Amino acid sequence: MISQKELQKIAKTIIKVNLAVKNKELVTISTGPNALDFAEALAYEVAIVGGQASISYGSDKLNLRIYKDIKTKFLKNKPKLAPTLARKVDVGIVIDDSDPFLARLLPQKKIEIRRKILKPFRKIEERRQLERDMRAALIGFPTVKDAEAMKVPFKKLSKIFWDTLMIDYERLYRFNKKIIKKLEKADKVRIIGERTDLEFSIKNRKFFNACGMVTKKGEMGYLNLPDGEIFTPPVENSVNGKIYFDLPCMYHYGKQVKGVWFKFKNGKLIDYKVEKGLKDFEDIYKNASGDKNKIGELGIGTNPKAKITGGMIIVDEKVKGTIHMAIGHNKHFGGKNDSTIHWDFFKDMKKKGSRIFVDGKIFMKDGKFV
């Protein structure tokens, strides 16, 4: 468990270093019941640097009650504050405090209606973040319910999470920058491994240096914390072949999958198999809209402190020696896919025989950069 003193120290780093909040800036903090102390710690640090913090509260318990009972016509009502917030907020913080057991019960058909209504306002925020006119962060938060859902001890999950978050960000930035330099003028990428042979192009696509600091060149205005990866939107119609994601993944709505196999042709997902969680996968996938069947991201983990949790996306995607690829939306970091979902899947490249080739040359071998 983490002490209140340590939590305050982490909050200070997030506000001052990660998000670089300034005097008079408007900061929104969204939280749930488990992370309320953390939200208050962040709000305190915002006030100390002269910013103006506003905390909003929600929970999966409340969401489930609303989405089960609300009339569909009310879900189509546009939120009156959303346009103002999308254009005026300087820094937006969302703490991922969720209960997967309740979240997985949310009716996806109704969720999709609401996603479509909120989409125009998200586009405004995404554009501002890409242009670095707005900073934002999704911050993970380990809960007992998360641990129960992933069948791991909470003490272990909590330690992995906070260790991953407390990293030397300057050192991470320099390491990422060195890896990106090898990829800046690259074209063809090929991934080889267990049940995997996938090829695609990254020509003229930018790699982002996700080092946890919005002030650094190569970073966008949006952070995931813990951080530690490089990522890019592959050329959407260039993806061909098959890939097997062996690591478990727990999506935002408590949906859990493991052993996911995808087959692509000219950029489109034409076949899939899911060893565990097929119903969960299809509940999200079939109810989503837009370019949900296209690759949206290639990400490569670079955080040396991160360890596999067994499904906590925000940590597992940062593990050095792993890769992740997402289907769906990627316009928020320079791609062309427009969708209501962005879903990451994970592959352990440390397994013997795993390779990444870039323009025919070995780039990663058994999880190690060459």
C-alpha positions as CSV (number, residue, x, y, z in Angstrom):
1,M,0.0,0.0,0.0
2,I,1.1,3.6,-0.6
3,S,1.2,6.2,2.1
4,Q,-0.6,9.5,2.0
5,K,2.8,11.2,2.0
6,E,4.0,9.2,-1.0
7,L,0.7,9.9,-2.8
8,Q,1.2,13.6,-2.3
9,K,4.7,13.4,-3.6
10,I,3.5,11.6,-6.7
11,A,0.7,14.2,-7.2
12,K,3.3,17.0,-7.0
13,T,5.4,15.3,-9.8
14,I,2.3,14.8,-12.0
15,I,1.2,18.5,-11.7
16,K,4.7,20.1,-11.9
17,V,6.7,17.7,-14.1
18,N,4.3,15.5,-16.1
19,L,1.7,18.1,-16.9
20,A,3.6,21.3,-16.2
21,V,0.5,23.1,-14.8
22,K,0.9,26.9,-14.8
23,N,-0.6,29.9,-12.9
24,K,-4.3,30.6,-13.7
25,E,-4.8,27.5,-15.8
26,L,-8.1,25.7,-15.5
27,V,-7.7,22.0,-14.5
28,T,-10.5,19.4,-14.4
29,I,-10.0,16.2,-12.4
30,S,-12.4,13.3,-12.9
31,T,-12.4,10.6,-10.2
32,G,-14.3,7.9,-8.6
33,P,-14.8,6.6,-5.0
34,N,-11.5,4.8,-4.6
35,A,-9.3,7.6,-5.9
36,L,-10.9,10.6,-4.2
37,D,-7.9,11.2,-1.9
38,F,-5.6,11.1,-4.9
39,A,-7.8,13.6,-6.7
40,E,-7.7,15.9,-3.7
41,A,-3.9,15.6,-3.6
42,L,-3.7,16.6,-7.3
43,A,-6.1,19.5,-6.7
44,Y,-3.9,20.7,-3.8
45,E,-0.8,20.8,-6.0
46,V,-2.8,22.6,-8.8
47,A,-3.7,25.3,-6.2
48,I,-0.1,25.6,-5.0
49,V,1.1,26.5,-8.5
50,G,-1.7,29.0,-9.0
51,G,-4.0,26.9,-11.1
52,Q,-7.8,26.4,-10.7
53,A,-8.9,22.9,-10.1
54,S,-12.4,21.4,-10.4
55,I,-13.1,17.8,-9.3
56,S,-15.9,15.9,-10.9
57,Y,-17.2,12.6,-9.4
58,G,-18.6,9.5,-10.9
59,S,-18.7,5.7,-10.4
60,D,-19.6,2.5,-12.2
61,K,-22.3,1.9,-9.7
62,L,-24.0,5.2,-10.6
63,N,-23.4,4.6,-14.4
64,L,-25.0,1.2,-14.2
65,R,-28.1,2.5,-12.5
66,I,-28.4,5.3,-15.1
67,Y,-27.7,3.3,-18.2
68,K,-30.1,0.5,-17.1
69,D,-33.0,2.8,-16.4
70,I,-32.6,5.9,-18.6
71,K,-34.7,6.3,-21.7
72,T,-32.7,6.1,-24.9
73,K,-34.0,9.5,-26.1
74,F,-32.3,11.2,-23.1
75,L,-29.0,9.7,-24.1
76,K,-29.2,11.7,-27.3
77,N,-29.3,15.0,-25.4
78,K,-26.1,17.1,-26.0
79,P,-24.4,18.1,-22.7
80,K,-24.5,21.9,-22.5
81,L,-21.2,22.3,-20.7
82,A,-19.2,20.0,-23.0
83,P,-18.5,22.6,-25.8
84,T,-17.2,25.1,-23.3
85,L,-15.1,22.6,-21.4
86,A,-13.6,21.2,-24.7
87,R,-12.5,24.6,-25.8
88,K,-11.5,26.3,-22.5
89,V,-9.9,23.7,-20.2
90,D,-6.2,23.9,-20.1
91,V,-5.5,20.6,-18.5
92,G,-7.8,17.6,-18.2
93,I,-7.1,14.7,-15.8
94,V,-9.1,11.5,-15.7
95,I,-8.3,9.0,-12.9
96,D,-9.2,5.5,-14.1
97,D,-11.0,4.4,-10.9
98,S,-13.3,1.6,-12.1
99,D,-15.0,-1.5,-10.9
100,P,-14.7,-4.0,-13.7
101,F,-17.4,-6.3,-12.2
102,L,-19.9,-3.4,-12.6
103,A,-18.5,-1.9,-15.7
104,R,-18.8,-5.1,-17.7
105,L,-22.6,-5.0,-17.0
106,L,-23.0,-1.6,-18.8
107,P,-25.3,-2.0,-21.9
108,Q,-23.0,-1.4,-24.9
109,K,-25.8,-0.4,-27.2
110,K,-26.7,2.5,-24.9
111,I,-23.0,3.3,-24.3
112,E,-22.5,3.5,-28.1
113,I,-25.3,6.1,-28.4
114,R,-23.6,8.3,-25.8
115,R,-20.2,7.8,-27.4
116,K,-21.6,9.2,-30.7
117,I,-23.1,12.2,-29.0
118,L,-19.9,13.0,-27.2
119,K,-17.7,12.4,-30.2
120,P,-17.7,16.0,-31.6
121,F,-16.5,17.4,-28.3
122,R,-13.8,14.7,-28.0
123,K,-12.6,15.7,-31.5
124,I,-12.1,19.3,-30.3
125,E,-10.1,18.0,-27.4
126,E,-8.1,15.6,-29.5
127,R,-7.2,18.4,-32.0
128,R,-6.1,20.7,-29.2
129,Q,-4.0,18.0,-27.6
130,L,-2.3,17.1,-30.9
131,E,-1.6,20.8,-31.4
132,R,-0.4,21.0,-27.8
133,D,-3.0,23.7,-27.0
134,M,-4.4,21.5,-24.3
135,R,-2.7,18.9,-22.0
136,A,-4.5,15.9,-20.7
137,A,-3.7,12.7,-18.8
138,L,-5.4,9.4,-18.2
139,I,-4.0,8.2,-14.9
140,G,-4.4,4.6,-13.8
141,F,-5.4,3.7,-10.3
142,P,-5.1,0.1,-8.9
143,T,-8.1,-1.1,-7.0
144,V,-9.1,-4.2,-5.1
145,K,-11.7,-4.9,-7.7
146,D,-9.2,-4.7,-10.5
147,A,-7.0,-7.2,-8.7
148,E,-9.9,-9.5,-8.1
149,A,-10.9,-9.4,-11.7
150,M,-7.4,-10.1,-12.9
151,K,-6.9,-12.8,-10.2
152,V,-3.8,-11.2,-8.8
153,P,-3.1,-10.1,-5.2
154,F,-3.9,-6.5,-4.7
155,K,-0.6,-5.9,-2.9
156,K,1.3,-7.1,-5.9
157,L,-0.8,-5.1,-8.4
158,S,-0.4,-1.9,-6.3
159,K,3.4,-2.3,-6.0
160,I,3.8,-2.9,-9.8
161,F,1.6,0.2,-10.6
162,W,3.3,2.7,-8.3
163,D,6.8,1.4,-9.1
164,T,6.0,1.9,-12.8
165,L,4.8,5.4,-12.2
166,M,7.8,6.5,-10.1
167,I,10.4,6.5,-12.9
168,D,13.2,8.9,-14.0
169,Y,11.3,10.7,-16.8
170,E,14.3,12.5,-18.2
171,R,16.1,9.2,-18.7
172,L,13.0,7.6,-20.2
173,Y,12.8,10.5,-22.7
174,R,16.4,10.1,-23.8
175,F,16.0,6.3,-24.3
176,N,12.8,6.7,-26.3
177,K,14.4,9.4,-28.4
178,K,17.3,7.0,-29.3
179,I,14.9,4.3,-30.4
180,I,12.7,6.6,-32.4
181,K,15.8,7.9,-34.3
182,K,16.2,4.3,-35.7
183,L,12.6,4.4,-37.0
184,E,12.2,8.0,-38.3
185,K,12.9,7.2,-42.0
186,A,11.6,3.6,-42.0
187,D,9.0,2.1,-44.2
188,K,8.3,-1.6,-43.8
189,V,7.8,-3.3,-40.5
190,R,7.5,-7.1,-40.1
191,I,6.6,-8.8,-36.8
192,I,7.4,-12.5,-36.4
193,G,6.5,-14.8,-33.4
194,E,4.0,-17.3,-32.1
195,R,1.2,-17.7,-34.7
196,T,2.4,-14.3,-36.0
197,D,3.6,-13.0,-39.3
198,L,2.4,-9.4,-39.9
199,E,3.6,-6.7,-42.2
200,F,2.7,-3.0,-42.6
201,S,4.1,0.4,-43.5
202,I,5.0,3.3,-41.2
203,K,6.2,5.5,-44.0
204,N,5.9,9.2,-43.2
205,R,4.1,8.4,-39.9
206,K,5.4,10.1,-36.8
207,F,6.5,8.1,-33.7
208,F,5.5,9.8,-30.4
209,N,7.9,9.8,-27.5
210,A,5.6,8.9,-24.6
211,C,8.0,9.8,-21.9
212,G,5.5,11.2,-19.4
213,M,6.4,14.9,-20.0
214,V,4.2,17.1,-22.2
215,T,7.0,19.7,-22.4
216,K,9.3,17.4,-24.3
217,K,9.7,17.5,-28.1
218,G,8.1,14.5,-29.7
219,E,5.4,14.2,-27.1
220,M,1.8,15.2,-27.7
221,G,-0.5,17.0,-25.3
222,Y,-1.9,13.7,-24.0
223,L,-0.3,11.4,-21.5
224,N,-1.0,8.0,-20.1
225,L,0.4,7.6,-16.6
226,P,2.3,5.4,-15.9
227,D,4.1,6.2,-19.2
228,G,6.9,4.6,-21.1
229,E,6.4,3.7,-24.8
230,I,6.9,4.9,-28.3
231,F,3.9,4.7,-30.7
232,T,2.7,5.5,-34.1
233,P,-0.4,5.1,-36.4
234,P,0.7,2.6,-39.1
235,V,-0.5,3.3,-42.7
236,E,-4.0,1.9,-42.3
237,N,-4.4,0.0,-45.6
238,S,-0.9,-1.5,-45.6
239,V,-1.5,-4.1,-42.9
240,N,-1.4,-7.7,-44.1
241,G,-0.9,-11.0,-42.3
242,K,-1.8,-12.4,-38.8
243,I,-0.8,-11.7,-35.2
244,Y,-1.4,-13.5,-31.9
245,F,-1.7,-11.5,-28.7
246,D,-0.8,-13.9,-25.9
247,L,-1.1,-11.5,-22.9
248,P,-4.4,-10.9,-21.1
249,C,-6.1,-7.5,-21.5
250,M,-8.9,-5.9,-19.5
251,Y,-10.7,-3.2,-21.5
252,H,-12.2,0.0,-20.0
253,Y,-15.6,-1.6,-19.5
254,G,-14.3,-4.5,-17.5
255,K,-14.2,-6.7,-20.6
256,Q,-11.5,-9.3,-20.4
257,V,-9.8,-11.1,-23.3
258,K,-6.8,-13.4,-23.7
259,G,-5.3,-15.3,-26.6
260,V,-6.6,-12.9,-29.3
261,W,-5.7,-13.8,-32.9
262,F,-6.3,-11.3,-35.8
263,K,-5.9,-11.7,-39.5
264,F,-5.7,-8.6,-41.7
265,K,-5.9,-8.0,-45.5
266,N,-5.1,-4.7,-47.0
267,G,-5.6,-3.0,-43.7
268,K,-8.9,-4.6,-42.7
269,L,-9.6,-7.2,-40.0
270,I,-11.1,-10.2,-41.9
271,D,-10.9,-12.9,-39.3
272,Y,-10.4,-13.2,-35.5
273,K,-10.3,-15.8,-32.8
274,V,-10.5,-15.2,-29.0
275,E,-9.5,-18.0,-26.7
276,K,-10.9,-16.4,-23.6
277,G,-13.6,-13.7,-23.5
278,L,-15.1,-14.0,-27.0
279,K,-18.4,-12.7,-25.7
280,D,-16.8,-9.7,-24.1
281,F,-14.8,-8.9,-27.2
282,E,-17.9,-9.1,-29.5
283,D,-20.0,-7.1,-27.1
284,I,-17.6,-4.1,-27.6
285,Y,-16.6,-4.8,-31.2
286,K,-20.0,-5.4,-32.7
287,N,-21.6,-2.4,-31.0
288,A,-18.8,0.0,-31.9
289,S,-18.9,2.1,-35.1
290,G,-16.6,3.6,-37.6
291,D,-13.1,2.2,-38.5
292,K,-13.2,-0.4,-35.7
293,N,-11.8,-3.1,-38.0
294,K,-8.5,-1.3,-38.9
295,I,-5.2,-1.2,-37.1
296,G,-4.9,2.1,-35.3
297,E,-1.6,1.9,-33.4
298,L,1.8,0.2,-33.0
299,G,3.2,0.7,-29.6
300,I,6.5,-0.5,-28.1
301,G,7.0,-0.6,-24.4
302,T,10.1,1.1,-22.9
303,N,9.5,1.5,-19.2
304,P,12.2,-0.7,-17.4
305,K,10.2,-0.7,-14.1
306,A,6.9,-1.9,-15.6
307,K,5.9,-5.6,-15.1
308,I,3.1,-7.6,-16.5
309,T,0.0,-7.2,-14.3
310,G,-2.2,-9.7,-16.1
311,G,-4.6,-7.2,-17.7
312,M,-4.1,-3.6,-16.5
313,I,-3.7,-1.9,-19.9
314,I,-2.1,1.3,-18.7
315,V,0.8,-0.7,-17.1
316,D,1.1,-3.7,-19.4
317,E,1.5,-1.6,-22.6
318,K,4.6,0.1,-21.0
319,V,6.5,-3.1,-20.3
320,K,9.9,-3.2,-22.0
321,G,10.1,-6.2,-24.3
322,T,6.4,-6.1,-25.2
323,I,4.5,-4.6,-28.1
324,H,0.8,-3.6,-28.4
325,M,-1.4,-2.9,-31.3
326,A,-4.8,-1.3,-31.3
327,I,-7.8,-1.5,-33.5
328,G,-10.0,1.5,-34.1
329,H,-9.6,5.3,-33.6
330,N,-6.2,7.0,-34.2
331,K,-7.0,10.4,-35.4
332,H,-6.0,11.8,-32.0
333,F,-2.4,11.1,-32.9
334,G,-2.2,11.6,-36.6
335,G,-3.9,8.6,-38.1
336,K,-6.9,8.4,-40.4
337,N,-9.2,6.0,-38.5
338,D,-12.4,7.5,-37.1
339,S,-14.1,5.1,-34.6
340,T,-15.8,5.1,-31.3
341,I,-13.3,2.6,-29.9
342,H,-9.5,2.3,-29.5
343,W,-8.7,-1.1,-28.1
344,D,-5.1,-2.3,-27.3
345,F,-3.9,-5.9,-27.4
346,F,-0.6,-7.1,-26.1
347,K,2.2,-9.4,-27.2
348,D,5.2,-10.6,-25.2
349,M,8.2,-10.3,-27.5
350,K,10.5,-11.8,-25.0
351,K,9.5,-15.3,-26.1
352,K,12.1,-17.2,-28.0
353,G,11.8,-16.7,-31.8
354,S,10.1,-13.3,-31.5
355,R,11.4,-10.8,-34.0
356,I,10.7,-7.3,-35.4
357,F,12.3,-6.4,-38.7
358,V,12.4,-2.8,-40.0
359,D,13.1,-2.5,-43.7
360,G,14.6,-6.0,-43.6
361,K,16.9,-5.4,-40.7
362,I,16.5,-6.9,-37.3
363,F,15.2,-4.3,-34.8
364,M,14.1,-6.4,-31.9
365,K,15.1,-10.0,-31.0
366,D,13.5,-11.9,-28.2
367,G,12.3,-8.7,-26.6
368,K,15.6,-6.8,-26.8
369,F,16.4,-3.9,-29.0
370,V,19.2,-4.7,-31.4
